[in-house]
Amino acid sequence: MNARRYDFDHPLDRRNTCSLKWDFCQKVLGVPDVIPMWVADMDFPAPPEVVEAVKKRAEHGAYGYPLVPDSFWTSIINWMKNRHNWEIKRGWLTRAPGVVPSLNICVQTYTCPGDKIIVQSPVYYPFFSAVENNGRRIVKNPLIYKDNRWQMDLADLRRKIDGRTRMLILCSPHNPVGRVWSREELEELAEIIITNDLLLVSDEIHEEHVYRGYKHLPIASLSPEIANRTITLTAASKAFNIAGLTTSIVIIPNEKLLNLYNIQTENLGLTTGNIFGLVALEAAYGQGQAWIEQLVEYLEGNMEFARRFFEERLPEIKFLKPEGTYLALLDCRSFGLPQPELNDFFLKKARVYFDQGPIFGEELEGFERMNLACPRQLLTEALQRIEKAVTELRSS
Ligand SMILES: Cc1ncc(COP(=O)(O)O)c(C=O)c1O
C-alpha cells in the first residue's frame, strides 16, 4: 500500500489567529503587509492525524487536570528508538511546558549563582538569558566560521574550563547555524564534559529536521558515561508545529539528577501539563512518521530553491544552506549596512521580516536568520520582494 501523500503547498492564512509570527509585524511593529520569516514555527498545519486527535479531545468538553497516560510515555520511547536509534527508559522521562522553561530549571537546579556556564555562540538567544537572568556567568566558546561552515572550537573550549565551570548548554542540531554535529565532534565534546566533571544540557528540539547526508545523534546515546551527566531537552513542537500547546520532554538517565529536576518543577508548580499538548504529542509520535518524512523532503526542496535563487539572482546575499533545521543564515555583509539599517531595509523596503543575526551573538553582525518553513509559493513571493528591493538599492 502506498503511504498517504500530504500537501505542503496549500496556502494557510494565519493572520488574526493569535499567531505571534503573523500578527507581530502589523500589531506590534505597525508595519502592514509583511511576510514573516522570523520566529521558528511553520506555516503548515499540524499533521491531519494530530488535528483529528485534538478535535476529538476538544469535543469532549471537560478540560480538567490531566493524568498523563502510560501511552504518552510509550509513544516517546518508541519514537526515540525508531527514529533516533536511542533506547530510553520510562524512568528517565519527565515533562515540561517547554524547552526554554527547562533550560532555566536546569540552570537553577544544578548550578549556583556565580558559577560559569558555557554556550557555543552564536546560539538561540534564550541560552544567554537562562544563564544571566539566573545570576550565573556566561562563558562563550564561539563557533568558528571557516570554508562556509560553522565548526566547534574544541581547543578553545578546553582552555576556557576552570574550577568554577559547571555546565555546557549544547544546541544540537544548532540554531541558527544549521549544523548537524558529526559523531566525531560529539564524541570529543563528550570526552571534554566527562574529563572535566561538567554537566551537559543538550537542546535537541530541532532533531527531526535533518537533510540528506546528515544524521542527528542524541549525544546521550553515545555512552553510559555521557548519558549519566546529560539532560536532554526536546519536544514534538518544532517538528509538528504544535508549540502553542506547550508540552516538551526532558530525558535524564541519572536518577539523582532527575529527582532534583522534578523537585524544582514541583516547586514552580509546573507539573500540571496541557491536555491538548499530551494528546497532540502522542498522535504526532504515534502516527506522524510519514508526514515528517515528507515534510523534511519539502523543506529540503525549499532550501535548494532559495539557494539557487540567491546564487543566480541575488549574489550580494550569501545563503548558507543548513544541514538541519528549517532556518538559514543570510550573510548580508557585502551591503556594508549597519545592522539597524539592514533590518529596516528588509522590513520596510522588502517587506519580509527576519530574526536579526546579532540577537544570537555578535558573531552574526551583518547576518539575518530566515525561516523557510512555508509553502513554496510564499517563499517565492518573499524572494521576489527581496529581489525587487535589492534592485532598487543597486540603482540608488
Ligand atoms: C534551539 C531551540 N530551543 C528551544 C526553542 C523553544 O522551545 P520551547 O517553545 O519548547 O520553549 C526553540 C524555538 O525556536 C529553539 O530554536
The ligand as an SDF file (V2000), in Angstrom:
LIG
                    3D

 16 16  0  0  0  0  0  0  0  0999 V2000
   17.0480   25.6820   19.9240 C   0  0  0  0  0  0  0  0  0  0  0  0
   15.6760   25.9830   20.4350 C   0  0  0  0  0  0  0  0  0  0  0  0
   15.3300   25.6080   21.6750 N   0  0  0  0  0  0  0  0  0  0  0  0
   14.1040   25.8570   22.1700 C   0  0  0  0  0  0  0  0  0  0  0  0
   13.1520   26.5300   21.4280 C   0  0  0  0  0  0  0  0  0  0  0  0
   11.8110   26.8460   22.0080 C   0  0  0  0  0  0  0  0  0  0  0  0
   11.3610   25.7970   22.7660 O   0  0  0  0  0  0  0  0  0  0  0  0
   10.0020   25.8980   23.5920 P   0  0  0  0  0  0  0  0  0  0  0  0
    8.9930   26.5750   22.7410 O   0  0  0  0  0  0  0  0  0  0  0  0
    9.6970   24.4640   23.8710 O   0  0  0  0  0  0  0  0  0  0  0  0
   10.3240   26.6580   24.8500 O   0  0  0  0  0  0  0  0  0  0  0  0
   13.4780   26.9490   20.1340 C   0  0  0  0  0  0  0  0  0  0  0  0
   12.4880   27.6990   19.3320 C   0  0  0  0  0  0  0  0  0  0  0  0
   12.8010   28.3040   18.3620 O   0  0  0  0  0  0  0  0  0  0  0  0
   14.7660   26.6670   19.6260 C   0  0  0  0  0  0  0  0  0  0  0  0
   15.1190   27.0430   18.4030 O   0  0  0  0  0  0  0  0  0  0  0  0
  1  2  1  0
  2  3  1  0
  2 15  2  0
  3  4  2  0
  4  5  1  0
  5  6  1  0
  5 12  2  0
  6  7  1  0
  7  8  1  0
  8  9  2  0
  8 10  1  0
  8 11  1  0
 12 13  1  0
 12 15  1  0
 13 14  2  0
 15 16  1  0
M  END
$$$$
